Amino acid sequence: MKISRRKNDGLLVAAVTILLTIGLIMVFSASAVVAEEKYGSLLYYSRKQILWGFLCILTIFIFSRVKYTNYTKKGLPLIGILVSFTLLAGLFVWGDVVNGARRWYNLGFASFQPSELSKIILIIYFADIFSRKGEILRNWKKGLLPHIIIYCMIILPILFQPDLGTVVMISMIISIMAFLSNIRFKHVLAGITFLVPAAFLKIQNSDYQISRVNSWLDNLTNPLGSGHQIKQSLIGLGNGGIFGSGIGTSKQKFFFLPDSHTDFVFSILGEEVGFIGTSIVLILFLVILWRGISISKRAPSAFAQFLAVGLTMHLVLYGFINVAVVTMLVPTTGLPMPFISYGGSSLIGVGLSVGILINISRNTHQPGLESKLEQFKEDRKLFYNNLVGTQ
């Protein structure tokens, strides 16, 4: 087998490029009215998004060139966990409070959300663990418990920000990776069974989170109160019809739909480009899913396979959960749509994921002519035996 280190995954790069372009257009369209009202400039948000888009592309380029095997050297995954825990814990002292949540550091020129970095580090950590530990992971105390403690070191600070949506997403990603590892299925199921009631209890004890659930439940009974946001989101999608009203012509962005350029930008997208446009965006996310799985299947090591799966889920699950929120299938989570929503931390996070995925794709096994001939002979022999059979 020979390894190709030259070509990027063209379809993955194309899908990401198109989504980034759509995101820049939609952030300008969805934010212009709010930006003019608050800051006296139509371009206030879009200028920042262009800068973050450039940094996202730069991040993709850099990490597509950094060999993914470097992430497991010299205890880097554990060092990354410690750095993440420190940054997350520091939010409770130095973090800015926005809408009742401490999720960001105010750097003056920008805000930084450490949970975006923590997600990637946790994926790298568990990709390393799942690929190295092997059969020991089937043992609850010796194999799993130490890593559950590591998982809780990252999850608990995020949970108490509060940011239940990010906790649920990280748990889903790690659960998918664990399901593909040597961990016993009953242990994975037990973890999921524990997390569901734990999340329910956390919601019950948080006014901030219970209000989001109530706004989802009260959409029809209280459309002018707690159900206002989701009702306006559905109106925006409905106004778009099949082909949309046209770029820049959304009515919902005129202060009818809160967070129109962040968490609910997909609704503005649907209003302006219609069912056709939103379908194209969803197809692009499916392309990322397809290429991510393909990269994982061809990856040259178990670590690369787990890493590719985790990063692919990070990109795709966020997209589809955001669509589920906008269409009222699940309560509001506060999760942005990758590539499309306004926000620098999110763009840098997806840039890291895409860059590492591209690097793995540049180092995947490509069968040479000799191995292809050998495989052909084996396939022919197997076909003949199955056709003739033995008496």
C-alpha positions in Angstrom: 0.0 0.0 0.0 1.2 3.5 -0.8 0.1 6.7 1.0 -0.9 9.8 -0.9 0.2 13.0 0.7 -0.5 15.4 -2.2 -4.2 15.9 -2.9 -6.8 17.3 -0.7 -10.3 15.9 -0.6 -11.8 18.1 -3.4 -15.5 17.5 -2.5 -14.9 18.3 1.1 -13.0 21.5 0.3 -15.7 22.5 -2.2 -18.6 22.0 0.3 -16.8 23.9 3.0 -15.9 26.8 0.6 -19.5 27.1 -0.6 -20.9 27.0 2.9 -18.4 29.7 4.0 -19.5 31.9 1.1 -23.2 31.4 1.9 -22.5 32.3 5.5 -20.8 35.6 4.7 -23.7 36.6 2.5 -26.3 35.6 5.0 -24.6 37.3 8.0 -24.6 40.6 6.0 -28.2 40.2 5.0 -29.5 39.1 8.4 -27.5 41.5 10.5 -27.6 44.7 8.5 -30.7 46.1 10.0 -29.6 45.3 13.6 -26.1 46.7 12.9 -27.4 49.9 11.6 -29.8 50.4 14.6 -27.2 49.5 17.2 -23.9 50.7 15.7 -24.8 53.1 12.9 -23.2 50.8 10.3 -24.7 48.2 8.0 -21.4 46.4 7.9 -20.6 46.2 11.6 -21.2 42.4 11.9 -20.3 41.5 8.4 -16.9 43.1 8.5 -16.1 41.1 11.6 -17.4 37.9 10.0 -15.2 38.5 6.9 -12.2 38.7 9.2 -13.2 35.6 11.1 -13.8 33.9 7.7 -10.3 34.7 6.7 -8.9 33.3 10.0 -11.1 30.2 9.5 -9.5 29.6 6.0 -6.0 30.3 7.5 -6.8 27.8 10.3 -7.9 25.2 7.7 -4.7 25.7 5.7 -2.4 25.5 8.7 -3.9 22.4 10.2 -4.2 20.7 6.9 -0.4 20.8 6.8 0.3 19.8 10.4 0.5 16.0 10.6 -2.3 14.7 12.7 0.0 12.2 14.4 1.7 15.1 16.2 -1.4 15.6 18.4 -0.6 12.4 20.4 3.0 13.1 21.1 4.5 14.1 24.5 1.2 13.8 26.3 -0.4 16.6 24.3 -4.0 15.4 24.6 -3.8 15.4 28.4 -2.1 18.8 28.4 -4.9 20.1 26.1 -7.5 18.8 28.6 -5.7 20.7 31.5 -5.5 23.9 29.5 -9.2 23.5 28.5 -10.3 23.0 32.1 -8.3 26.0 33.2 -9.9 28.2 30.6 -13.4 26.9 31.4 -12.9 27.4 35.1 -11.6 30.9 34.6 -14.9 31.9 33.0 -16.5 31.9 36.5 -14.0 34.7 37.5 -13.2 36.7 34.4 -16.0 35.6 31.9 -18.5 38.0 30.6 -22.2 37.4 31.4 -24.4 37.5 28.3 -28.1 36.5 28.6 -27.5 35.0 31.9 -24.6 32.8 30.8 -20.8 33.0 31.4 -19.4 31.5 28.1 -17.1 34.2 26.7 -13.9 36.0 27.5 -14.0 39.6 26.4 -10.6 40.3 24.7 -11.5 43.8 23.8 -11.3 43.4 20.0 -13.3 40.1 20.1 -14.9 37.5 22.3 -13.5 34.0 22.8 -15.6 31.0 23.8 -13.3 28.3 25.2 -15.8 25.5 24.9 -15.3 25.6 21.1 -11.6 24.7 21.6 -12.5 22.2 24.4 -14.7 20.2 22.0 -11.8 19.6 19.6 -9.4 18.8 22.4 -11.8 16.3 23.9 -12.3 14.6 20.5 -8.6 14.3 20.0 -8.2 12.9 23.6 -10.8 10.2 23.2 -9.6 9.3 19.7 -6.2 8.7 21.2 -7.7 6.7 24.1 -10.1 4.6 22.0 -7.3 3.7 19.6 -4.6 2.8 22.2 -6.4 1.2 25.1 -8.0 -1.7 23.2 -9.5 -4.4 25.4 -8.8 -2.7 28.7 -11.7 -0.3 27.8 -14.0 -3.3 28.4 -13.1 -3.1 32.1 -15.3 -0.5 33.9 -13.0 0.5 36.8 -9.6 0.2 35.2 -10.5 1.1 31.6 -13.4 3.5 31.6 -13.5 5.3 35.0 -10.3 7.4 34.6 -11.5 8.7 31.3 -15.0 9.5 32.5 -13.4 11.7 35.2 -11.5 13.5 32.4 -14.7 13.8 30.5 -16.4 15.4 33.5 -13.6 17.8 34.0 -14.6 19.4 30.7 -18.4 18.8 30.8 -19.2 20.1 34.3 -17.7 23.7 33.8 -19.6 24.0 30.5 -22.8 22.7 32.2 -22.7 25.3 34.9 -22.1 28.3 32.5 -24.9 27.2 31.8 -24.6 25.7 28.3 -26.6 22.5 28.2 -26.7 22.4 24.4 -22.9 22.1 24.1 -22.9 19.4 26.8 -25.5 17.4 24.9 -23.6 17.8 21.6 -20.2 16.8 23.1 -21.9 13.8 24.7 -23.4 12.7 21.5 -20.1 13.0 19.6 -18.2 11.0 22.2 -21.0 8.4 22.5 -20.7 7.8 18.7 -17.0 7.4 19.0 -17.4 5.1 22.0 -19.9 3.0 20.2 -17.3 2.3 17.5 -14.6 1.4 20.0 -14.0 -1.7 22.2 -16.2 -0.3 25.0 -19.0 -2.7 25.9 -22.3 -1.6 24.4 -24.0 -1.9 27.8 -21.5 0.7 29.2 -22.3 3.1 26.4 -26.0 2.6 26.9 -25.6 3.1 30.7 -23.8 6.4 30.1 -26.6 7.6 27.8 -29.2 6.4 30.3 -27.6 8.4 33.0 -27.2 11.6 30.9 -30.8 11.9 29.9 -32.3 12.2 33.4 -29.3 14.3 34.5 -30.0 16.7 31.7 -33.7 16.8 32.7 -32.9 17.6 36.3 -30.5 20.3 35.2 -33.2 21.9 33.1 -35.7 21.7 36.0 -33.3 23.5 38.3 -32.4 26.3 35.9 -34.8 29.2 35.2 -32.7 30.1 32.1 -33.0 26.6 30.6 -36.6 25.9 31.7 -37.6 29.2 29.9 -36.2 27.8 26.7 -38.2 24.6 27.0 -41.4 26.6 27.8 -40.9 28.8 24.8 -40.8 25.6 22.7 -43.9 24.2 24.3 -45.8 27.5 24.4 -45.3 28.3 20.7 -49.0 27.7 19.9 -50.5 28.7 23.3 -48.4 31.8 23.9 -47.1 33.0 20.5 -46.8 36.6 21.7 -44.9 35.7 24.8 -42.3 32.9 25.3 -43.2 31.3 22.0 -42.5 34.5 20.0 -39.0 33.6 18.7 -39.8 30.2 17.3 -43.1 31.4 15.9 -41.3 34.1 14.0 -38.7 31.6 12.8 -41.5 29.4 11.3 -43.1 32.5 9.7 -39.7 33.3 8.1 -39.3 29.8 6.7 -42.9 29.8 5.5 -42.6 33.2 3.7 -39.7 31.8 1.7 -41.8 29.2 -0.1 -40.0 27.2 -2.8 -37.7 29.8 -4.3 -37.5 32.5 -1.6 -38.2 36.2 -1.6 -34.7 37.1 -2.8 -31.3 37.9 -1.1 -31.7 40.9 1.2 -35.5 41.0 1.2 -36.3 39.2 4.5 -38.9 40.9 6.6 -38.2 38.9 9.8 -34.8 40.5 10.2 -36.6 43.8 10.9 -36.6 43.1 14.6 -39.3 40.4 14.3 -36.9 37.5 14.8 -34.3 37.8 17.7 -30.9 36.3 17.0 -31.6 36.5 13.3 -27.8 36.5 12.3 -26.7 34.0 14.9 -28.7 31.0 16.1 -31.7 31.6 13.8 -29.8 32.6 10.6 -31.2 29.5 8.9 -34.7 31.0 9.1 -33.5 34.1 7.3 -31.8 31.8 4.7 -35.1 30.0 4.2 -37.0 33.2 3.8 -34.6 34.7 1.2 -33.7 31.6 -0.8 -36.6 29.3 -0.1 -36.8 25.5 0.1 -34.4 25.1 -2.8 -31.7 27.2 -1.1 -32.0 25.5 2.3 -32.0 22.1 0.6 -28.7 23.0 -1.1 -27.2 23.9 2.3 -28.4 20.6 3.9 -27.0 18.6 0.9 -23.6 20.3 1.4 -23.6 19.1 5.1 -24.5 15.6 3.8 -21.5 15.9 1.4 -19.3 16.7 4.5 -20.7 13.7 6.3 -20.1 11.4 3.2 -16.5 12.7 2.8 -15.8 12.5 6.5 -16.9 8.9 6.7 -14.9 8.1 3.5 -11.8 9.6 5.0 -12.3 7.6 8.2 -12.7 4.3 6.3 -9.4 4.9 4.4 -7.5 6.3 7.3 -4.1 4.6 7.9 -4.5 4.2 11.7 -7.2 3.6 14.4 -6.4 7.0 15.9 -7.0 8.7 12.5 -10.3 6.8 12.1 -11.7 7.8 15.4 -10.5 11.4 15.0 -12.1 11.7 11.5 -15.4 10.3 12.9 -15.4 12.7 15.8 -14.6 15.8 13.8 -17.1 14.9 11.1 -19.8 14.5 13.7 -18.8 17.8 15.2 -19.4 19.5 11.9 -22.6 17.7 10.8 -24.5 17.2 14.1 -24.3 20.9 14.9 -25.8 21.8 11.5 -28.7 19.4 11.7 -29.5 20.2 15.4 -29.6 23.9 14.5 -32.1 23.1 11.7 -34.1 21.1 14.2 -34.3 24.2 16.5 -35.2 26.6 13.8 -38.0 24.3 12.6 -39.3 23.7 16.2 -38.4 20.0 16.3 -36.4 20.5 19.5 -36.1 23.4 22.1 -33.7 26.3 21.5 -30.2 25.2 22.3 -28.1 28.3 21.6 -26.0 26.3 19.1 -24.9 28.1 16.0 -25.0 26.6 12.5 -21.5 25.8 11.4 -20.1 28.1 8.6 -23.4 30.1 8.4 -24.1 31.7 11.8 -22.2 34.9 13.0 -19.5 34.2 15.4 -15.7 33.9 15.4 -15.2 31.1 18.0 -17.5 28.9 16.0 -15.7 29.5 12.7 -12.3 28.8 14.3 -13.7 25.6 15.8 -15.0 24.4 12.4 -11.8 25.5 10.8 -9.8 23.3 13.1 -12.1 20.3 12.3 -11.9 20.8 8.6 -8.1 21.3 8.6 -7.5 18.1 10.5 -9.9 16.2 8.3 -8.1 17.4 5.2 -4.7 16.4 6.7 -6.0 12.9 7.4 -7.3 12.7 3.8 -3.9 13.7 2.5 -2.4 10.7 4.4 -4.9 8.0 3.5 -4.1 4.7 2.0 -4.4 4.5 -1.8 -3.9 1.0 -3.2 -1.2 0.7 -5.9 -1.6 -1.3 -9.1 0.1 -4.4 -7.7 -2.3 -4.6 -4.7 -5.3 -3.9 -7.0 -4.3 -6.9 -9.1 -3.9 -9.1 -6.0 -7.3 -8.0 -4.8 -8.8 -8.8 -8.3 -7.4 -12.3 -8.1 -8.8 -12.9 -4.7 -12.2 -11.6 -5.8 -12.2 -13.7 -8.9 -11.3 -16.8 -6.9 -14.0 -16.1 -4.3 -16.6 -15.5 -7.1 -15.7 -18.8 -8.8 -15.9 -20.8 -5.5 -19.3 -19.3 -4.7 -20.6 -19.9 -8.3 -19.4 -23.6 -8.6 -19.7 -24.5 -4.9 -18.3 -27.6 -3.3 -20.1 -31.0 -3.0 
